[in-house]
Amino acid sequence: MQDTTSTPTASSPELIPPPERFNAAAHLLALNAGRASRLAYIDDTQRLSYGELAERVRRCAAGLLALGVKREERVLMVMHDSVDWPVAFLGALYAGIVPVPVNTLLSADDYAYMVEHSTTQALLVSRALWPALQGAVAATGRPVPVVVAGDGEAPERTRSFAQLLEAAPLAAPADTRADDFGFWLYSSGSTGRPKGTVHTHANLYWTAALYGAPVLGLRESDIGFSAAKLFFAYGLGNALTFPLSVGATTVLMAERPTPAAVFKRWVGHGVTVFFGAPTGYAGMLAAPDLPARAAVKLRLCSSAGEALPREIGERFTQHFGCEIVDGLGSTEMLHIFLSNRPGQVQYGSTGRVVPGYKLKLVDEDGLEAKPGEIGDLYVSGPSSALMYWGQRDKSRATFQGEWTKTGDKYSIDERGCYVYAGRTDDMLKVSGIYVSPFEVEATLMQHPAVLECAVIGIVDADGLTKTKACVVCKPGREVDEAELKAFVKERLAAYKYPRVIEFIAELPKTATGKIQRFRLRELERERAAGRPGT
């Protein structure tokens, strides 16, 4: 197996691990004890200093305990990004309670499952989301204390977040250990029910210590803004762990990160560091109101969620003079462990292993993937989750000793950079040879008429797998199938070009902007069965 280790590791003297007795919230508050007047958060209606953050976190901790929630019990957080979100998350950690932040775009059925699966003992919910949660809570058949965040009086049989914060500040944090249960994050449920991924208090420390400051170079003077919401692992690092570890200021936004909404924050708040995803960058570059370089203060951008196509990175840098640092992370590893470096970005690759982690590539036979060949990517590092709660078989399949199976396929190029090939479930075999859907997509994206695309496999009349591309054109641009096929043929091996191209209005995506290729495959199966989908 191609095994790439990067130092320093968790045991190296250059990087001191957290002490055995460690509370992640208390640690982050202590780092900013001398910054009481400095601005920590700006949301749509409020500003919160570091001193106010510390006060509210301690009050929230006491308020949760007063509700009757005990140490290591779970509280479900269904909250839009606002200053109340970090207060709630850190308040729970400070009290030794386990916060479980979840996606704000789920169905009542999903929420009912999460309430039951996590055996949550309290629910923290934004006012706008409470109607969607009422049915979920009722479906569980057991009373759960509900705290509603937002302006105005609390709805019937609930209490307001402001009331929760009326408690006297908790004098001291819970005496937790570094490896105690800290918080959960629910991973994607695209292949079944979402998985409750259990992280420790120390994992927050490790992602900041290994990536936030040493790789991204975040600093106190930065104003950061993340399009990825706080309930995602990527957003949690971007908008909480990383800025609080260096004393930076963070902009939070409740609404969807449309290009217009993002541009408003860039310009209005002087954002210096932005965290986004490839589909978001593509949409912004195609937006008619794209700001001029002189109108923004961006010095660094980050991308994750999916591999960043070379064409998008190059166009963005050409326009803004600012690099996009592409990286790979996961819910299971909490944040990025494979990344480009500021000033050394190699567009078209995901860079090199982050110091403190190890990577290996394994072929189909479980053996070392040869140089240049595609293999399954495994990662080892101190921020790995402990398990999927209540799902032993899935835990064993993913967490294999010190190694975590990522589900991604990669190869290593001649520069030593990792090149993304696709998710294991998305990979195609054409004429017995692996075809990376991402490679075909990245090539199509180079055409000036293409906004975004997704490549899947379809089975022809002979039972053979062929490539199909679903393409979204830029507004006001057109291109025909023959031209796109010829465009790809000129740039890739002949067997890789898409045999079928379908032009569609939009691609199915997750809340983070990841393209849902499995939904396109489902649509193809319905068509093949004579049941045209919608």
Secondary structure, 3 states (H helix, E strand, C coil): CEEEECCCCCCCCCCCCCCCECCHHHHHHHHCCCCCCCEEEECCCCEEEHHHHHHHHHHHHHHHHHCCCCCCCEEEEECCCCCHHHHHHHHHHHCCCEEEECCCCCCHHHHHHHHHHCCCCEEEEEHHHHHHHHHHHHHHCCCCCEEEECCCCCCCCCEEHHHHCCCCCCCCCCCCECCCEEEEEECCCCCCCCCEEEEEHHHHHHHHHHHHCCCCCCCCCCEEEECCCCCCHHHHHHHHHHHHHHCCEEECCCCCCCHHHHHHHHHHHCCCEEEECHHHHHHHHHCCCCCCHHHCCCCEEEECCCCCCHHHHHHHHHHHCCCEEEEEECCCCCCEEEECCCCCCCCCCCCEECCCCEEEEECCCCCECCCCCCEEEEEECCCCCCEECCCHHHHHHHEECCEEEEEEEEEECCCCCEEEEEEHHHCEEECCEEECHHHHHHHHCCCCCEEEEEEEEEECCCCCEEEEEEEEECCCCCCCHHHHHHHHHCCCCHHHCCCEEEECCCCCECCCCCECHHHHHHHHHHHHCCCCCC
